[in-house]
Each structure stands twice: as C-alpha cells, then as structure tokens.
Amino acid sequence: MPRNICCVPGCQVVAEDGVPLHYFPCPEKDAERFHNWVKIIGGAITSLDNTTIRKTHRICRQHFQKEFLYPKNRLCKLAVPSLLLPSADVSAPSPPSISQGAILHCDVTKPITTRTIEYFKPSSSVPFLRRKHFENKVKRLEQTLRQVLKTKQNFRKRYLLAKKIRKTNAFEIVTKKMSSAAKSLFYMQVKGTGKKPRGRRFTLNEKILALSLYKPSPKAYRLLSQLCVLPSRRTLQNILQKVDLKPGINEKIFEHLKKKVSEMPDKHKFCCILFDEMSIATNLSYDRAHDKINGFVDNGSKRQPIFADHVLVFMVRGIVKKYKQPIAYSFCSGTTKSVDLKYQ
C-alpha cells in the first residue's frame, strides 16, 4: 500500500486531500501501542511484518479523538485510533439446516464459538491534566502581559511628561542662562524625581558629568547623591571599566588634546610636562574583561614578571591657564632611573 493512502479498511483519504497521515508507533520503542493499532485496524496489515507496516502504512488524522490531536500535525504519545473504524465482524456460525427427512443424529452439546474484537477506549485523564497545565500557564502569561503593559504605560506617561516639561517655555526660561553641565544636572532632577533608584535612567553625557563630580571627591559625591538625583557609584564604575587605559602613551588622549588646543588662544597654549612617582602597595588583581593579571612591571611596550610597587605618571600642565591632563603612566619596581626614562 502506498504511503500517501490511509490504511484503515474502507477509508479513502489520500495525502492530496489535505488530511495529515501519521506513522505507526515504533515497534521497538512502543511495541504495545504498535500492536494495539494493528489489532484495532485489522485487515491485511495483520499479516505483514512490523518493519513493513512502519515504513509503508499510514493512518489519517480523522481516526483519532480531539484529545489526542496536537498542533503542527502531531499526535499524543498515548493516541489510539478509535473513530471511523470498520465495523466489527462479530458473527456466529449459522445454525445447521434441517431437512425434511429423518434426523439421524444431532449433537447440541457442542458450544457455539463466537469471535470478538477488543475495543480499546483511550484514557482521557492524561489529556485533561495536560490541558489543565496549559490553562494555568496561559493564565500566568496573561498576568505577566498585563503587568508589562501597565509598566509600559507608566514609562510612556513619564516620558511624555518629561518631554512636555522640557519643551515648555518655563523650562527654557529657567535654563536659558545655565551652562550645558548645569542644564543637564537640572534636567536629571526633573526627570528622576519621584522614581525609585533602580527605575532611573541616565544618558551617556549625564553619566560622564556625574563621573566628573565623583573623581575629585568620592565622599562629596556620596553626600550629593543623597540630596540630588545622580547615577550610583556602581554605574560610574561600569563606565570606567569600558574605558581602556593601558600603561604607556595613550594616542586617544593626544587626539583629544589636539582638538582642545586648536580652540585655545595662543597664550593658553604655554605648558610644561611634569612627571612624578608615587608609591603603591604590591598587589595582584585579575582583570576579567581583558583576561590578564595586573600588578607587574609594565611600561606599555614591555611587561616584566616583577612585582610593581611604584607608578610613574607624566602630565601636561598649563602655565598661563590652570589645566592639567595626564598623558601616560607606567608601573615600575622602585624608583625609575634617569637612564630608563627614555623607554617610558
């Protein structure tokens, strides 16, 4: 029998009709259910071997109850065909005909044998429990969806309110004469007031502004963060971890200096280069982001397996205008000799 035809006797369904056809259960993995299918369907397949039935015979979907039908043309592992099956051939042998002649002998003590077909009624307890499980899951997902939609509406209201405040004339009048840093700090207060600390969001420029307040005095920043809306110290530390400052000369710093110097008047360009050493505690630390161990002698171009106990910093400092900017640093062991300065 071709694979695209239902093997149930009397069923004319073919694959072209659009009705899914299902394989028989695997006789090696589920022998009991395989034999139940064969026994229920009956007909010519009972004389075939298991491998042939598995490979060449199919049963269409309309012979199974709805409880066993899963989406994407799948069947429950407990599915048994029970619908639109051929009628059971239950019959008794016809009684012997009695002629008009004399009856010589009639044996009525022999019992009449009948052939019965067992009907396997599928259990509905498992599909019911499975349906109950999915109903509870749907309820939980609906509850989660309602919470997400409510949170979305709250954020949208806050966003529209902050956007409206920023576009009003009052906000423009108040912040008209402020510097960009003061305006950003003021906007952080307007935007973040009334929100929980974990619900506040800051832009990159706002985080950089907070970092410029944190670096000169961490203690003052802790006090200021209790009075104003500012990013947490953990947020600022995450920002610092993204900045890749390696020992040696940093080309990005020189690019930034070049841009700033081009905007300076000539008298502000007078500067000097300073360098100094500072003693540090000998310590080793693992940098997870770059997968390396810090704490050894390192000048940017050469790394030595020696514990560092000093750091050497080079800095540009203005003469007329007061400004200072570190441009390079290195880790060393002990004080740096004058001969070694040319390698820094």
N, C-alpha and C positions, 0 to 999 in steps of 0.2 A: 504494500500500500504506500503511495507517495506520502511524503512528509507534509504536504500542504493540504491534506484532507483529514477531517476528523474521523477517528477510527471507531467511534461508537456506532453500532449497527443501526441503520435507519436514519442517521444524521447526514445531511447533505452539505454541511458547511465546508467551505474551502477557504484558503488564505485570501483569495481575491475578494471575498465578501466583507473584509474588514474586521472580522471577529478574530481575536488573538487565539493562537493554538499553543497549548502547553505540553512540555515534555512529561513523560512518566517519571516518577521519583527514581533516584539512582538505586538500583538493586543492591549494590554493595554497601551503601551508607544507610539506606532506609528500606530494607527488604520487606518488612511487614506492610508498610503502606503501599509499596510497589505491588505486592501480591493482592492486596485488597482492591486496588484499582483494576487489576486484571480480572479478578473474580467478579467484581461488580459489572464490568463491561461485558465480559463473556465473549462469545462468538469465536471467530477464527484465531484471535490472538492467544487464546489459552493453549494452543498447540505450538506456539513459537517460543524460541528461547529468549531469555531475558535481554541479552545484548541486542538482538534484532528489534525487540519491542522498544527498547530505549532509543535506538538510533532512527528507526523508520516510522514510528507511530506517534501521533499527537491527539490530544483531546481539546476540543474548543472550549471557550470560556463560559458558554451558556449552560454547561452541565454542572456548574458549581454554585453554591449558595452565595449570597451577597456578603456574608460574614467572612468568607474566605478570599474575597477579591481585594487586592491591594492596588494602590496607584502604580502607574507605569507598567501595566500588564504583568503584575507579579501576583503570586499565589501565597497564601499562608502555608506554613510548613505542616499544618495539620489538615490541609484541604483533602476532601474525598468527593468524587463525583456522585451526585445524588439527584440531579434534575434531568428531565427529558431522557431517561434511560429506556431501553427496550423493555416491554412488559415481560414479566417473569413467566417462563413456560412451566407452569405448575399444573400438571395434569396427571390423572390416574389412568391406568390401563382400562380400556372399555371392557365391560362385562362380557363373558363368553356368550355367543349366540346360542339360543336353544331351539333346536329343530323340532318339527312336529313328531318326529319319530320317538321311539322309546329311549329313555336316558339310561345308559348302561352304568355310568359311574360319574360322580361329580364330587370333587374334593373342595369343600368350602372351608376347610380348616386352615388353608394357607393364607397368611396375612397379605393384604394388598399394600404394595410398596408405593410410596409417593416420593417425588423429587422436589426438594425445597431450595429456595435461594435465600441466602442470608442477606439481610438488609442492614447496612452499616449506617447508623444515624450519626452524623458528625456532632461532636460536642461543641456547644455554644458558649461554654464557660470561659475558654481562653480568649476568643474574640471579644467577649464582653469586658474582660479585665483589660485587654489591650485598648479597647475603645475608651474605657474609663481613664486609663493612663493618659491618653492623648487629650481627652477633655480637660483634665487637670492641667496639663501642660499648656493648652490653649488659653485657659483662664489666667495662668501666671504670665504668659506672654502679653495678653491683653492688659493686665495690670501694669506690667513694665512699660508698655507702649503709652498708656495714659500718663504715667509719671514722666516719661521722656517728653511727651507733647506739652505737659504742664511746665516742665523746666525750660523747654524751648520758648514757650510764650513769655515766661518771666524774663529770660535773657533778651528777647526781642523788645519787650517793653522798656527794659533798662537801656538798651542800645538806642532806641528811638528817643528816649528822654534825654540821654547824654548828647545825642546828635542835635536835638532841638535846642538844648541849653547852649551848645557851642555855637549855633548859628544865630542865636538871638542877639539883638543889639546890645543888651545889657552885658553879655559876656564879652563882646568885642570892646565895649567902652571900658570895662574893668581891666581887661588885659592889654589895652592898646599901648600903654607906655611901659609894659613889662618887657623884660628880656625874654629870649626864647626859653632859657632854662627856668625862669620864674613862671612863665606861662605854662610850661609843661608840668611843673610841680603843682601849680594851682589846678590844672585840669585833672591831675591824678586825685586830688582831694574831692573834686566834684564828682568824678566818675566812680570812685571807690568807696565813698562814704555810704554806710548802711549795708555793705556787703560783708560776708564772712571772710576771714583771711584767706581761706582756700578758694573762695569764689572770685577773688580779684585777678584781673588780667592786666598785664603791662606790655607796652610796645618795647622794641629794642632800644630806642632812644631814651625811653623812660628808665630802663634798666641801667643804661650807661650813665645817665645823670645820677641815679642812686649810687652807682659804683664810685663816682667821683666824690660823693659825700661820705661814703663808707671808708675809703682808703686813708684820708688824713687822720680820722679819729673813729675807730670802731665803737668806742664807748659812747661818743656823742651820737653816733648813728643809732645805737640801740635805744638811747633815750628819745631821739627824734622819731623813731619808728613807733614808739608808744603814743606819741602825740599826733602824728600825721599818718597818712596812708602811703606806705613805702614798700617796695619789694623786700621779702625776707632775706636774711643773710644766706640761706641755702640757695636761693635763686641767684644771688650775686656770685656765689662760689661756682655754681654751674656755668655762669657766663665766663668766669676766669679760666675754667678748665677747657673751654673751647678756644681760648687764645693760646696759640702755640709759640711760646717764648723759649727758645733754646739758648744754651750758652754760646757766646761768640757775638759777632756783629749781626744785627738784625736788619735786613735790607728794607723791610716794610717800614721800620721806624725812620730810616733815611728818606724814603719816598714821602712819608708824611711831613717830615721836617722841610723837605724841598718845597712842598706845596705851601706850608705856612710861611717860610722865608720869602717866597715870592710875593706875599701880601704885606710884608713888613716894610716900614720906611728904612732908609739906609742906616740911620743912626741906631736903630734897634737890632741891626744885624751883627753888631760887635759882640763877640762872645769868647769864651775860653773853654778849654777841655780840661776837666778835672778827673782824677782817678784816686781811689782810696780803697783800702781793705777793711774788712770787718770780720771779726772772729765769730764763728758759728759752732754749734755743738756737732760733734761727729755722730752721724746717724745715717741709716739706710732706710729707704722707703720705696715701695713698689708702685710704679705708675701703671695702673691698669689700662688706661687709654692708649698708651704707646708701648706697653709690654716691655718695660725696662726698669732697672733698679737705679734709683738716684742716690747720690751720696759719695760718688767717687770723683777724683780729679778730672775736670773736663773744661777745656777752653773753647769748645765749639768745633775745632778741627781735629783734636786728638783727645782720646779718652784713655785714662790710665787706671789700673786696678789698685789705686791708693786712696785711702780714706781722706776726704776733704774736710778741713777744719777752718778754712778762710774763704771768703768770697771777695773778688776784685770787681769793682764797678767803675765804668767810665761814663762821664756825664758831661753834657753841654750846658753851660750856664751863661746867661746874658750879663753883659757889663753895664750897659745903659738901662735897659729894661730888665726887670727881675723875672726871669723864667729859667727853668731847668728841666732837662729831659735826659734820662738815662739812654745810652745808645748801645752799650754792650756790657756783658758781665761774664765772669768765669769762676769756676770752683778750683781752689788750689790747696795745697798742703803746706802750711806755714806761710811766712811772708814771701812775696814774689820778689825775686832778684831782678836787678836792673837789666841784666842780660836777657831775661825771659820776657821782658815787656814787649819786645818786638814780635813775639809769637802770639800776643794777645789780640 
